[in-house]
Amino acid sequence: MASQIRPRRTASVIAVATLALALAACGSRLDPEAVRAANGSTQVTAVDSSGNPVTTGPVTDGGTDPAAPVDPGTPADPGAPTDPGAPADPGETTGTDTGGDDGGPTAPPVDPDEAGSCDGFKNGPGITDDTITIGNSSDISGPVPGLFETAQDGIKAFVAYFNASVPDGICGRKLSLKTYDSATDASADQRNYAAACNEVFAMIGSQSAFDLGGAKTAQDCGLPDIRAGAVTFERNACTTCFSTVANNTNTFENAVPDFIKRKYGSDAAANVAYLYTNAGAAAQNALAQKAAMEKRGLKFTYVQGIDVSEFNYAPYVQAMKDRGVQTVFFTTSYQYSVKMRQAMQQQNFTPKLYIRDPTDYNPDFVATGGSAVEGTVVYMNFVPFEEANKNAETGLYTSWLQQAKPGADPLFFGVFAWSAGRLFVDLANKLGGKLSRETLIAELRKVKDWTANDLHSPQPVGSKQTGECWRFVQLQGGKWVPIDGTKYSCTGVSSVR
């Protein structure tokens, strides 16, 4: 096997399983095979200031040349981790049912009854008498074209929805979106944020594999950055940056091990394998998650990294069979997950549970895996798209995505980019004439249990702690169906420190 690619601490990926792509974090480059979880085509669909879709080629910073690279300086100190406290009782579950008969009424983008007075509203960076310009910097080009294009598509869809639904906008100002391509590169991310400091009011729904690049830049210029997710320690430490996928890198949710014990029994909990792609921070995250779940009662009898160049998964399957493994975790992209499932099928290895993060909740996983991926269980922190007719906000996201980009698949990062747009207009509407970068950041710090109208599980955005709630789906007959109910399981988090 090829030698292990050792991760650099400055490009560590967050331990949240929904970001469990194997990022080869050597400098500012990605190994394409380690992160080939591209979310659509390389074509970008832009949305103009009126919310009308405009199809173009790949977009960077609106057509102007990016500024020369600027040294991002020393990253902010993330500080000491916050102790989440003692784990909750394993049997405790909370959350709301995401089912229903008709999805309920569609919530407006903003509540007019909560609108703040527009008296004293001042224009400034990104704000004119007619528009509030927001920005999005996501990985569109690079080793894996379209890697996080779904995040940019999600915010484009929200802008189109907002402008069509709220004619008066925020104090008479519609939203205008400026898109940037972070190109799977820390320097590009930094350049984009240097430009955005003067070009937009706030950055909304961004997603980049090397988001450390723009972290200090955003903080130094006081730029509000409501991301879909933050994937490096530096970005999470940025005092003006927040994410709708909230996460503390030193914790992991108890709902996952609790589900295994409750649903599959003591044998499944006592014979667990953890596999991970031997690239970038995947190993670091896998071992952290393993340690957290051990605190919750799981016993790992086989832990193994698999090099990106490895083509034969048979020895790993045989090792699991020899050890009597009954539960299998695998931190990797969906392509490697398919490969593992095919090897398991070929060797007639049928553990009680093969469990994955939302990376496998992808049409391509189902299409390429066929019968081999049947029975796969995915834990997720948002409403499944199969329930769009039962959840009003999920229905809004999927329908407006089709208007902004016909034929696009709704995917994880698009959900949380839409959520970031919803959070921005919610706070801006309430602030009214008091809206400024400073007041928006102050309000973001207060946000608790954000769900974007039940689009996803509660997220402690302001505190940047880990959202504890998950639910589960299983692939049955080529369709994802809920198992263990449709409510989120919320049983606290365990710390690895």
VENGIDA-V812955 format. One record per backbone hydrogen bond with DSSP energy under -1.0 kcal/mol. NH is the residue of the N-H (numbers start at 1). CO is the residue of the C=O. If there is no record, write none. Layout:
# VENGIDA-V812955
nh = <NH & NH>
co = <CO & CO>
This chain:
# VENGIDA-V812955
nh = <5 & 11 & 12 & 19 & 20 & 21 & 23 & 25 & 26 & 29 & 34 & 37 & 39 & 46 & 48 & 51 & 54 & 56 & 92 & 98 & 114 & 116 & 121 & 127 & 128 & 132 & 133 & 134 & 135 & 136 & 138 & 139 & 146 & 147 & 148 & 149 & 151 & 152 & 153 & 154 & 155 & 156 & 157 & 158 & 159 & 160 & 161 & 162 & 163 & 164 & 165 & 166 & 169 & 170 & 172 & 173 & 174 & 176 & 178 & 180 & 182 & 185 & 189 & 190 & 191 & 192 & 193 & 194 & 195 & 196 & 197 & 198 & 199 & 200 & 201 & 203 & 204 & 205 & 213 & 215 & 218 & 219 & 220 & 221 & 222 & 223 & 225 & 226 & 227 & 228 & 236 & 237 & 241 & 242 & 244 & 245 & 251 & 252 & 254 & 258 & 259 & 260 & 261 & 262 & 263 & 264 & 269 & 270 & 272 & 273 & 274 & 275 & 276 & 277 & 278 & 279 & 281 & 282 & 285 & 286 & 287 & 288 & 289 & 290 & 291 & 292 & 293 & 294 & 295 & 297 & 298 & 299 & 301 & 302 & 304 & 306 & 310 & 317 & 318 & 319 & 320 & 321 & 322 & 323 & 324 & 325 & 326 & 327 & 328 & 329 & 331 & 337 & 338 & 339 & 340 & 341 & 342 & 343 & 344 & 345 & 346 & 347 & 348 & 349 & 353 & 355 & 356 & 360 & 361 & 362 & 366 & 367 & 368 & 369 & 370 & 372 & 373 & 374 & 375 & 376 & 377 & 378 & 379 & 380 & 383 & 387 & 388 & 390 & 391 & 392 & 395 & 396 & 397 & 398 & 399 & 400 & 401 & 402 & 403 & 404 & 405 & 408 & 415 & 416 & 417 & 418 & 419 & 420 & 421 & 422 & 423 & 424 & 425 & 426 & 427 & 428 & 429 & 430 & 431 & 432 & 433 & 434 & 435 & 440 & 441 & 442 & 443 & 444 & 445 & 446 & 447 & 450 & 455 & 456 & 457 & 459 & 461 & 462 & 464 & 467 & 470 & 471 & 473 & 474 & 475 & 476 & 479 & 481 & 483 & 489 & 494 & 496>
co = <278 & 8 & 9 & 16 & 17 & 19 & 21 & 23 & 24 & 26 & 31 & 35 & 146 & 54 & 52 & 48 & 46 & 44 & 89 & 486 & 111 & 429 & 118 & 124 & 131 & 174 & 126 & 176 & 202 & 178 & 180 & 207 & 140 & 144 & 139 & 146 & 148 & 148 & 149 & 150 & 151 & 152 & 153 & 154 & 155 & 156 & 157 & 158 & 159 & 160 & 161 & 162 & 166 & 173 & 168 & 170 & 130 & 132 & 134 & 136 & 138 & 182 & 185 & 186 & 187 & 188 & 189 & 190 & 191 & 192 & 193 & 195 & 195 & 196 & 133 & 224 & 135 & 226 & 210 & 212 & 214 & 215 & 216 & 217 & 219 & 218 & 240 & 203 & 242 & 206 & 232 & 233 & 238 & 225 & 227 & 228 & 248 & 494 & 492 & 254 & 255 & 256 & 257 & 258 & 259 & 260 & 265 & 266 & 299 & 327 & 302 & 329 & 304 & 331 & 306 & 277 & 23 & 279 & 281 & 282 & 283 & 284 & 285 & 286 & 287 & 288 & 289 & 290 & 291 & 294 & 293 & 269 & 272 & 272 & 274 & 276 & 307 & 313 & 314 & 315 & 316 & 317 & 318 & 319 & 321 & 320 & 271 & 271 & 353 & 273 & 275 & 333 & 334 & 335 & 336 & 337 & 338 & 339 & 340 & 341 & 342 & 343 & 345 & 344 & 326 & 328 & 377 & 357 & 358 & 360 & 362 & 363 & 364 & 365 & 366 & 369 & 370 & 371 & 475 & 373 & 354 & 473 & 356 & 471 & 455 & 384 & 385 & 387 & 387 & 103 & 391 & 392 & 393 & 394 & 395 & 396 & 397 & 398 & 399 & 400 & 401 & 405 & 411 & 412 & 413 & 414 & 415 & 416 & 417 & 418 & 419 & 420 & 421 & 422 & 423 & 424 & 425 & 426 & 427 & 428 & 117 & 431 & 432 & 436 & 437 & 438 & 439 & 440 & 441 & 443 & 444 & 459 & 451 & 451 & 381 & 450 & 459 & 447 & 460 & 246 & 489 & 380 & 378 & 481 & 376 & 479 & 476 & 474 & 472 & 470 & 252 & 250>
